[in-house]
Amino acid sequence: MELNQYLEVFIEESKEHLQACNEQLLELEKNPQDLSIINEIFRSAHTLKGMSATMGYEDLASLTHQMENVLDAIRNNRLATTPEILDVIFMAVDHLEDMVQSIAAGGDGKKDVTETVEKLKLIEKGESLSGSADKEVAATAALEAKQQSHYDEFELTVLKQSKEQGFGVYEIGIALREDCLLKAARVYMVFEVLEQIGEVIKANPSVEQLEEEQFDDEFTVTIVSKEEPEDIKGKIMKVSEVVKTDLRSFDFDEESNDTYSEVLANSNAQVEANTPASEQSQSIGTEVSQVNDKKGNVKQQTNNSKTIRVNIERLDILMNLFEELVIDRGRLEQISKDLDNGELTETVERMSRISGDLQNIILNMRMVQVETVFNRFPRMIRQLARDLNKKINLEIVGAETELDRTVIDEIGDPLVHLLRNSVDHGIESPEVRKAKGKNEEGTVVLRAFHSGNHVFIEIEDDGAGISRDKVLKKAISKGIITEQSAAGFTDKQAYELILSSGFSTAEKISDISGRGVGLDVVKNTIESLGGSISIDSKENEGTIFSIQLPLTLSIISVMLVEIQKEKFAIPLSSIIETAIIKDTDIMNAHNQKVIDFRGKVVPLLFLKDIFEVPSEPDEDQFHSVIIVRKGDKMAGLIVDSFIGQQEVVLKSLGNYLTNVFAISGATILGDGQVALIVDCNALIK
């Protein structure tokens, strides 16, 4: 079988299963007694193991198998969930993520995980991680586990509800020839037969012991199936070196006694959350997945997926083709105006409406929930809290908010740095918080929401806040500002000094943050995406970092302007308003031409000078000005004339024009002319 064609699906699904493991492990840490969470983790691990083995990534499958064994021991009450065990499982998940990442990058997915595997084996055997447990006791416990034939409450739930749904429930005793040399291979063949006709619920000895041939000649398997007993028996007997098959219907009264009654009294028996311990396939998973309603009736649960996986490159190609269509649409609109033909105008207007609808659909297809970025942060915060000996609760709000994939790809690292900053600098230690009368556990809220054509992402903490005096003192010592200018700073201006290059108020340098090389990079990245960042803080109450981002970067609304015979496009997201000013309105301050705009002094920037546009002396007493902003700062851009608003396609300038000042890209207009798109953030300092 050619597996390369499935590689992309394997990588994506592996990432999803590992993310599910991370999320459920965090939940398990909060609720260590909730076995339904263990079953969810087990299901993801089991599926990942099967996928990895099928694709030939044995190291990946082997590590997942060891992790699965520990999870199986926990859910069968042979192990208790402890922070130490969770740390090792988290470590295993980290290794698995590294392996999958290696495969995604074209590697072989191999990694030395010997130490983690040994730890998992020690845990499974019931030994301490230091290896100091009594080996004989562990061996005895393993033997007892092997000899156990009773069913746990979850397995009984599966069997009972399967029976009620019309499945046959059978215990099958299977014997191999005494001189069988490849017992594990024969067991595998038996399981392969059973998986085609039903679902394996339990094996005795366990699946792992069967795989390692830790049994004599006989083993027992419990299955649910709709096949006739004689047909099941006949198919098993066809497996080479199977000499005996004893099949009997499962006796619930004999096996469960009072156990099952207790299960029904104390749980809702969510079968779909309790995957069988020796599950080998999900062939009838949809049929067996049930829950009890309030009256105790079994209800079928089905998940009919209406989504398909599409390679992002295909969406990029589709977007590029549509961008060309937008350019041609603009060209047709221009021709329609020039010819002044009624029928042509009507047709073009209809085409514009349809292409506008198509544009919305394509842009929505590119939209991705910020959850894809947010979901990696709970695990990160957990580890940071442990490293810093702090108690931190991360709350995520608005994870369903959508952003363009291009923005999503870029926003992850800035958010990581801001969160690390909040955890390290913002949230105090439990002792300090207690002394301040606060809850020992600090809270960090990661929030996303839509507002107009923008998405806002906020990081809020209830920590120490920012000390205005400390920030100003550090900024003066670094030469970022002078003592004279510091006196006139508002609180917000003072807080935003921490976004300056090389700025840090950390008392000591740590691996978490505080090296003074981060927040300026965060600011530059956000501004390169056409966004902005602001800070609000109250000392001893907390801090809020607020990020504003455009919904999409590919098709943007602009104001087209003209300078001499050249056209420029200024993004509407940066524009406050347009105006016509007189020569007499222009003043000079500190060698800079300025105007009074609604009580504020706004510097003027003459674009013809900045972009060195050839021009003749102009004696016109009136000037067209566009007031633009970057955060709280403003500037007035002087142009020759306004053309009007238009939606344009943002095109890169290519590899040869990467350092053009204050130009973020270009677009092709309806008349075929190229207009350069002005980067207002670069102009405002």
Residue, then its C-alpha position, 0 to 999 in steps of 0.5 A: m500500500e502506498l502510504n505517502q498519500y496519507l502522510e499529510v492526514f496522518i500528521e494533522e490527525s496526530k497533532e489533533h490527538l496529541q492536543a487532545c491528550n494535552e488538554q485532557l491531561l490538564e483536566l485530569e490534573k484538576n480531577p484525578q478521580d474522573l476516569s472518563i477523562i482517562n478514557e478520553i486520553f486512552r482513546s487518543a493514545h490508542t488511535l495514535k498508536g494504531m495510526s503510527a504502526t500503520m504508517g511504519y513509525e515504530d518508535l512513535a507507536s512504541l512510546t505511545h504503547q508504553m504511555e497507553n499501558v500506564l493509562d490502562a493501569i490508572r483506569n483499571n484502578r491499578l494505579a492512582t493519578t499523581p502529579e509525578i505520574l502526570d509529569v512523566i505522561f506529559m513528558a511522553v506527549d512532548h516527545l511524541e509531539d517532537m516526533v510528529q514535528s520531525i515527520a512533518a519536516g521530512g524526518d524519520g520521526k526517531k528520538d531517543v526516549t529511553e529514559t521516558v520509556e523506562k519511567l513509564k515501565l516503572i510506573e506501570k509495574g507499580e515501582s517508584l521512579s527512583g527504582s527503590a520499590d520492592k521488585e518481588v511485590a511488583a512482580t506479585a502484583a503483576l501476576e495477580a493482575k494477570q490472573q484477574s478475570h473480573y470486569d471493571e465497572f466501565e467494561l460491564t457498562v459497555l457489555k450491558q448496553s451492547k447487549e441491550q442494543g442487540f449485540g451478542v456478548y461472548e467470552i471465548g477461550i482459545a488454545l494454541r498448539e503447545d509447540c507453537l513458536l510464534k504465539a504473538a503472531r497467532v494472537y494477532m491473527v485471532f484479534e484480526v479475525l475478531e475485529q472484522i466481526g465485532e469489537v474486543i472488550k477485554a483480553n485475559p491475559s492483557v493485550e500487552q502480555l499477549e503481545e510479549e508472549q507472557f502466557d502459556d498456550e491459552f487465553t480468553v477474549t471477551i467480544v461484542s458482535k452480531e455474528e452467530p456463535e458458530d460462525i465466530k468459532g469457525k472463523i477463529m478455528k481457521v487461524s493456523e495453530v489454534v487447536k481449541t475454541d470454547l465460546r459461551s454467552f456472557d452471564f451478567d448475573e454471574e459476573s457483575n452481581d451487585t457491581y452493575s447495579e451500583v454503576l447504574a445508580n452512580s453514573n450516567a454510563q457514558v459508553e462513548a467516553n469509556t473505550p475498552a481496555s484492550e480495544q483494537s479497532q473502532s469498527i463498530g464504535t458508532e453503533v456502540s456509542q450510547v448514553n443514558d438519558k434521565k430516565g435511564n433509557v439508552k440513547q444512540q449518539t452519532n456524529n455525522s461529520k460535514t467537514i472535509r480536509v483541504n490542503i491549505e495550499r489549495l486555498d492559497i491558490l484559490m485565493n490567488l485566482f480570486e485576487e486576479l478576478v478582483i483586479d479584472r473586476g476593477r478593470l471592468e468597472q472602469i471600462s463600464k464607466d468610460l463607455d457609459n453603456g447601460e446594459l454593460t453597467e448593469t451586467v458589471e454591477r451584477m458581476s460585482r455583487i456575485s464576486g463580492d459574495l464569492q469573496n466573502i465565502i473565500l475569505n471565510m474559508r481561510m478563517v481559522q479559530v484562534e483556538t488553534v493558537f490558544n490551545r497550546f497555552p494551558r500546558m505552557i502556563r502549567q509548566l511555567a507555574r511549576d518552574l516559578n513555584k506559582k499558582i496560576n489559573l489560565e482562563i480562555v475566553g472567545a477561543e471560537t473567534e476567527l482570524d485569517r490563517t495568515v494572521i494566525d500563523e504570525i500571532g502565536d509567538p507574540l502571544v507566547h511572549l506576552l503570556r510568559n511576561s504576565v506569568d513571570h513579571g505580573i503574577e506574584s508568588p503565593e506568599v506575596r499574594k497572600a500578604k497582599g490579601k489576594n487569592e494565592e492563585g493568580t489568574v491570567v485571562l486570554r480573551a478574543f473578540h470581534s469588533g468591526n473589521h478587527v479582532f481584539i486579543e487581550i491578556e489580562d492578569d490580576g498580578a502586581g501591575i506596572s509601576r509607573d515610577k519604576v518604568l520611567k526611572k528605567a527608561i531614563s537610565k536607558g536613555i530612552i527618554t529624558e527627565q524633562s519629557a518623562a514629567g509630561f508622560t501620561d500613565k498609558q504612555a509610561y506603560e508603553l515604554i516597556l515595548s521599547s527595544g532593550f527595555s526590562t525592569a526585571e530584578k534578575i534575568s530568568d529563562i522565562s522572560g526579563r532579557g529585554v529582547g522581547l516586547d519590542v519584537v512583539k510590538n513590531t510583529i503586531e504592527s507588521l500585521g497591520g495591528s497595534i498593541s496597547i497597555d493598561s495597568k493598575e499597580n497591585e491590581g493587574t495589567i491588560f495587554s490589548i492587541q488589535l488585528p485586521l481580520t484579513l491581510s489579503i484583500i483590504s479597503v484603501m483610500l486611493v490618492e494621487i501624487q503627481k501622476e503616481k497613485f498610492a493606496i492608504p489602508l482605511s484601517s489607519i485613517i481617522e479622516t480626510a480634510i482640506i487645509k490652507d497654507t495658513d493652517i500650517m505651523n512650525a514646531h521643532n523644525q517640523k510642520v504641524i497642524d492643530f487637529r481638534g486641539k491636538v498638534v499633528p505633524l505633517l508628512f509630505l508623501k511626495d518628499i518621502f517617496e521622492v516623487p518628481s514634481e514641479p513647484d506648487e503654488d496651490q494654497f490648499h492641501s489634501v491631508i489624510i489624518v492617520r494613526k498608530g496607536d495613540k499617535m497621529a500624523g497628517l499625510i499631504v497628497d495632491s488629491f483623493i481618488g476614492q475608496q476601493e477594495v484592492v488585493l495586497k501583493s508582495l513586492g517580491n524578494y528584490l524589494t524587501n527594504v522599501f521604506a514605508i511601502s507594505g506592498a502593491t496592487i493593480l488597479g482597474d485601469g492597469q496601473v500599479a499603486l503602492i500601498v503605504d505602511c502608515n505604521a512605518l511613517i509614524k514614530 
